[in-house]
Amino acid sequence: MKGSFFVVNNITFAVMEIQEIYSLFKQFPCIETDSRKAGPGKIFVALTGDRFNGNAFAMQALEAGCAYAIVDEMPAGLIHPKLIKVEDSLVTLQQLAKYHRQQFNIPFLAITGSNGKTTTKELVHAVLSSKFRTYTTEGNLNNHIGIPLTLLKVRPDAEIAIVEMGANHQKEIASYCEYTLPTHGMITNCGKAHLEGFGGEEGVKKGKGELFDYLRGKSGFVFINNDYDYLQQMSQGIAQIIRYGTESGELTGKGNIKDGMLEVHISKGMEPYAIHTQLVGEYNLPNVLAAACIGKHFGVEDQAIKLAIEAYRPTNSRSQLIQLGSNKIIMDAYNANPSSMRAAIENFASMEEDKKVVMLGAMMEMGEASDEEHAALIRLLQSKNWNQVVLVGKEFKHVPPPYLHFREVSEAAEWFRSMAFRDSTILIKGSRSMQMEKIIADK
């Protein structure tokens, strides 16, 4: 092993440059940050958070068979030549990801936005994978740890990579671009999400717009939904813009609900197909159009685009339609903000179902706008007709009768079990931290 060796307090460790660490990564191309998943052929990176210190588990990872362990604090009283000491393990992880990214000369598509970015990413991946060896973000590993881990999973045979970027404050997307080095990008939309961190709706646009700022300076490509005037404004000055939408763009289409699922009719840009998706809600129309547009840009055949989108089935509580006995459950409990909540409620109200039950969990990270935004949801609900409305979380205040209010999901779940619904359609939606999926966990 190259690098310099040091002995401090009877601990032997190596200090390496990023190029030297990368040479080890090429031998053991699997990075692990969870010591419980440590094993042979992996390099353990010890990260530190508010509630954990991975350095304390470095030796455990080595004993489990990891080839090396990267630490920024030395485990006291232990000796091991496969400890690699760095100043900051997280920074090293990000630098390693950037160095790996620089080995590729392929399209790297970055996707961000307030709503729909994970579904869009999954749809785009399905479409592009029909023609290319495509790597993408797993689940929603879209933060300062997940993004570098995503990059480091891109293998030498990659032809295209898709990276999802989440953010809850300004300068975050800009920092991700520094090591992701995207060549293409899209912002699904800018809505009322993470208002506390961004400082309002204009702050959301500024924060998400950091992706466009990066690509503007790199002569990159962007895909924009031409239905949104603000995306047209945010993309000004970018040389390569590919547009899609319901009325104008290189690819256009409209949607309707058929048998409870979104059906998309393409009117321009590819064969005028009717794409029968397995997605609940017309609010998924922009996600489908984006996937079709990106597929066309990269030369995927029209029929392959249609088949890939139709085969995609959402998982992980995102726009899922679940049959539970005689009841239909619309499970959309992975994310919630005022924009996505309104879209879900409006969509549910438009569905032709006899018995409708709405169960909403509170929205997080609303800051000073929390009370008003939750009150606005109640007013919207009152303008529609429902058989039952259940609101969960302390953020909902002054809940009017006959609506029910529970502070905890466990209470709502117990109530749901006691009701023994039949032949009903039930919308369950809330922020991830509310864990609204637990309402049907025992069913």
Helices and strands as residue ranges (DSSP letters): E 4-8, E 11-15, H 18-27, E 31-32, G 35-37, E 43-45, G 54-57, H 58-63, E 68-71, E 83-85, H 89-101, E 108-112, H 117-129, E 134-136, H 146-152, E 160-164, H 172-180, E 184-187, H 195-198, H 201-208, H 210-217, E 221-225, H 229-234, E 240-245, E 251-258, E 261-268, E 274-276, G 282-284, H 285-297, H 302-311, E 320-324, E 327-332, H 338-350, E 356-361, G 367-369, H 370-382, E 388-392, E 404-406, H 409-419, E 425-429, G 432-434, G 436-440
